Amino acid sequence: MEQDLVLLLRVAIAAVLSIPIGWEREYRARPAGLRTHMLVAVSAATFSGIALLLVHTVDVERAQLDPIRTIEAIVAGIGFIGAGTIFVARDRVVGLTTAASLLTTAALGTAAGMGRYTLAVGLALITLVIVGLLHFMAPEPKEDPPEPTPDE
């Protein structure tokens, strides 16, 4: 019971830390916004926390438990979701930053799920700087030249 409450706290921390990242993506009208980023962080925190609970509660001599496999599964699953946010529009690739922010949010959730709060908070702040503040430093995409008319 106590371990479940500790894990719920870790999940809540992951949810709260993912809010600014998801909000920034939502504000910019990107494919994955606030709720998606929060769910990614919450699920990653839950999976990684359960993996740690299993390692501490199961007889390791009789069972082969490896939390690294959990992290690998999280990364693979987020890769699948992230790929769905990437598409080509007018010869430009769109959605790469959203896919990367989803992956980073999963890492944030994994860190929180494993009780690494300083790492999770630092990762959230670094991610916000990258997707939020550095956005203004990126050049605006050049507009496509107008399509030629049949008369030309």
C-alpha positions as CSV (number, residue, x, y, z in Angstrom):
1,M,0.0,0.0,0.0
2,E,2.7,2.5,1.0
3,Q,4.7,1.6,-2.2
4,D,1.6,2.2,-4.3
5,L,1.2,5.7,-2.7
6,V,4.9,6.5,-3.4
7,L,4.4,5.4,-7.0
8,L,1.3,7.5,-7.3
9,L,3.2,10.5,-6.0
10,R,5.9,9.8,-8.7
11,V,3.2,9.6,-11.4
12,A,1.7,12.9,-10.2
13,I,5.1,14.6,-10.3
14,A,5.6,13.3,-13.9
15,A,2.1,14.7,-14.9
16,V,2.8,18.1,-13.4
17,L,6.3,18.4,-14.9
18,S,4.9,17.5,-18.4
19,I,2.2,20.2,-18.3
20,P,4.4,23.1,-19.5
21,I,5.9,21.0,-22.3
22,G,2.5,19.8,-23.5
23,W,1.1,23.3,-23.2
24,E,3.8,24.8,-25.3
25,R,3.1,22.2,-28.1
26,E,-0.6,22.9,-27.7
27,Y,-0.1,26.6,-27.9
28,R,1.8,26.2,-31.2
29,A,-1.0,24.0,-32.5
30,R,1.2,20.9,-32.9
31,P,-0.1,17.4,-33.4
32,A,0.5,16.3,-29.8
33,G,-0.4,18.7,-27.1
34,L,-1.1,19.0,-23.4
35,R,-3.0,15.8,-22.8
36,T,-0.8,13.6,-25.0
37,H,2.4,14.8,-23.3
38,M,0.8,14.3,-19.9
39,L,-0.3,10.8,-20.7
40,V,3.1,9.9,-22.1
41,A,4.8,11.1,-18.9
42,V,2.2,9.4,-16.6
43,S,2.4,6.1,-18.4
44,A,6.2,6.1,-18.5
45,A,6.4,6.9,-14.8
46,T,3.9,4.1,-14.1
47,F,5.7,1.5,-16.1
48,S,9.1,2.4,-14.8
49,G,7.8,2.6,-11.2
50,I,6.1,-0.8,-11.5
51,A,9.4,-2.3,-12.9
52,L,11.2,-1.0,-9.8
53,L,8.5,-2.3,-7.5
54,L,8.8,-5.8,-9.1
55,V,12.6,-5.8,-8.7
56,H,12.2,-5.0,-5.0
57,T,9.4,-7.3,-4.2
58,V,9.9,-10.5,-6.3
59,D,12.5,-13.2,-5.5
60,V,15.2,-12.2,-7.9
61,E,16.8,-15.6,-7.7
62,R,13.7,-17.2,-9.2
63,A,12.7,-14.5,-11.6
64,Q,14.6,-12.7,-14.3
65,L,13.6,-9.1,-13.9
66,D,15.4,-6.3,-15.7
67,P,14.1,-2.6,-15.4
68,I,16.1,-1.8,-18.6
69,R,13.6,-3.9,-20.6
70,T,10.9,-1.7,-19.3
71,I,12.7,1.4,-20.5
72,E,13.3,-0.2,-23.9
73,A,9.6,-0.9,-24.2
74,I,8.7,2.7,-23.3
75,V,11.1,4.0,-26.0
76,A,9.8,1.6,-28.6
77,G,6.2,2.5,-27.8
78,I,6.9,6.3,-27.9
79,G,8.8,5.8,-31.2
80,F,5.6,4.4,-32.6
81,I,3.5,7.3,-31.3
82,G,6.2,9.8,-32.4
83,A,6.3,8.4,-35.9
84,G,2.6,9.2,-36.2
85,T,3.2,12.9,-35.6
86,I,5.8,13.2,-38.4
87,F,4.6,13.8,-41.9
88,V,5.6,15.5,-45.1
89,A,3.8,18.6,-46.2
90,R,4.8,20.5,-49.4
91,D,8.2,18.9,-49.5
92,R,8.8,19.8,-45.8
93,V,9.0,17.3,-42.9
94,V,6.7,18.5,-40.1
95,G,6.3,17.2,-36.6
96,L,9.9,16.2,-35.7
97,T,10.0,18.5,-32.7
98,T,6.7,17.1,-31.4
99,A,8.0,13.6,-31.8
100,A,11.2,14.5,-30.0
101,S,9.3,16.2,-27.2
102,L,7.1,13.1,-26.7
103,L,10.3,11.0,-26.4
104,T,11.7,13.5,-23.9
105,T,8.5,13.5,-22.0
106,A,8.7,9.8,-21.7
107,A,12.2,10.1,-20.4
108,L,10.9,12.7,-17.9
109,G,8.2,10.2,-16.8
110,T,10.7,7.4,-16.5
111,A,12.9,9.5,-14.3
112,A,10.0,10.5,-12.1
113,G,8.8,6.9,-12.0
114,M,12.1,5.8,-10.7
115,G,12.2,8.5,-8.1
116,R,14.8,10.7,-9.8
117,Y,13.0,13.9,-9.1
118,T,15.9,16.3,-9.6
119,L,16.6,14.7,-13.0
120,A,12.9,14.9,-14.0
121,V,12.7,18.6,-13.0
122,G,15.9,19.5,-14.8
123,L,14.8,17.6,-17.9
124,A,11.5,19.5,-17.9
125,L,13.3,22.8,-17.6
126,I,15.8,22.0,-20.3
127,T,13.0,20.8,-22.6
128,L,11.0,24.0,-22.1
129,V,14.0,26.0,-23.0
130,I,14.5,24.0,-26.2
131,V,10.9,23.9,-27.4
132,G,9.7,27.2,-26.0
133,L,12.5,29.8,-25.9
134,L,14.7,28.5,-28.7
135,H,11.6,28.5,-31.0
136,F,12.1,32.2,-31.4
137,M,15.6,31.8,-32.6
138,A,14.7,29.4,-35.4
139,P,14.2,30.9,-38.8
140,E,10.8,30.9,-40.2
141,P,10.3,28.5,-43.0
142,K,10.6,30.0,-46.5
143,E,7.3,30.1,-48.3
144,D,6.9,27.9,-51.3
145,P,7.0,29.7,-54.7
146,P,3.6,30.2,-56.2
147,E,2.4,27.3,-58.4
148,P,2.7,28.1,-62.1
149,T,-0.5,28.7,-63.9
150,P,-1.4,26.8,-67.1
151,D,-0.7,29.9,-69.2
152,E,3.0,30.1,-68.2
